[in-house]
Amino acid sequence: MKEYWHWREQDEPSCCAWCGAKTPKLYGRVAVEIGEEYRGNAQVVSRKPYTSWTEDLRLNRGTYKSFQYGAFCKLRCAEAFANAAVVAGYRVKEN
């Protein structure tokens, strides 16, 4: 039985620096035999039949996904923030 957690996780939710979107809860998956009890440290959110002898469990450890782009939820938010900073006159290096 192997659990699949494909995202970096964090204990507290955070908000995008540009649009304010919150990080979603992190869910994982594990396949177990039908009727087998899950003994991991995550909460079972749902059970669905996967094959004729296994079930797919959806798990939650009470953690949240991290953003893929640092403090931003999407690349377009990072781009919009950078463009707004340039318009406002902020520069990393003076010419």
TASULLIN-V80738 format. One record per residue. RES is the residue in one letter. PHI is phi in whole degrees, -180 to 180 (* if undefined). D_CENTER is the distance of its C-alpha to the mean C-alpha in Angstrom with 2 decimals. Layout:
RES|PHI|D_CENTER, RES|PHI|D_CENTER
//
This chain:
M|*|21.87, K|-120|18.78, E|-86|15.25, Y|-115|12.52, W|-125|9.15, H|-88|8.14, W|-114|5.26, R|-69|6.59, E|-119|6.38, Q|-141|8.55, D|-77|11.08, E|-116|11.49, P|-72|9.83, S|-131|10.95, C|-117|12.48, C|-64|13.06, A|-68|16.48, W|-102|17.98, C|-100|17.04, G|84|15.63, A|-65|12.57, K|-90|10.38, T|-71|6.69, P|-80|5.81, K|-67|6.20, L|-95|4.83, Y|-117|7.69, G|-122|9.89, R|-136|13.30, V|-151|16.78, A|-101|20.17, V|-131|23.15, E|-67|26.76, I|-59|27.74, G|87|28.74, E|-72|27.30, E|-83|25.82, Y|-81|22.34, R|-117|22.98, G|-83|19.68, N|-98|18.20, A|-103|15.42, Q|-87|16.32, V|-79|17.16, V|-89|15.92, S|-153|17.92, R|-125|20.39, K|-134|21.46, P|-61|24.26, Y|-108|23.26, T|-131|26.76, S|-71|30.09, W|-125|29.48, T|-129|25.71, E|-120|23.00, D|-103|19.27, L|-100|17.47, R|-99|14.09, L|-118|12.93, N|-140|11.15, R|-100|11.84, G|79|11.45, T|-114|8.56, Y|-125|5.57, K|-70|2.41, S|-90|5.26, F|-70|6.98, Q|-78|8.65, Y|-120|11.96, G|69|12.57, A|-89|13.24, F|-121|12.70, C|-77|10.23, K|-135|12.55, L|-64|15.49, R|-67|17.91, C|-69|16.98, A|-64|17.67, E|-66|20.83, A|-64|21.99, F|-64|21.62, A|-64|23.59, N|-65|26.20, A|-66|26.68, A|-65|27.21, V|-66|29.83, V|-63|31.56, A|-75|31.71, G|99|33.48, Y|-80|31.01, R|-137|31.54, V|-79|30.40, K|-131|33.83, E|-78|37.07, N|-87|39.27
//
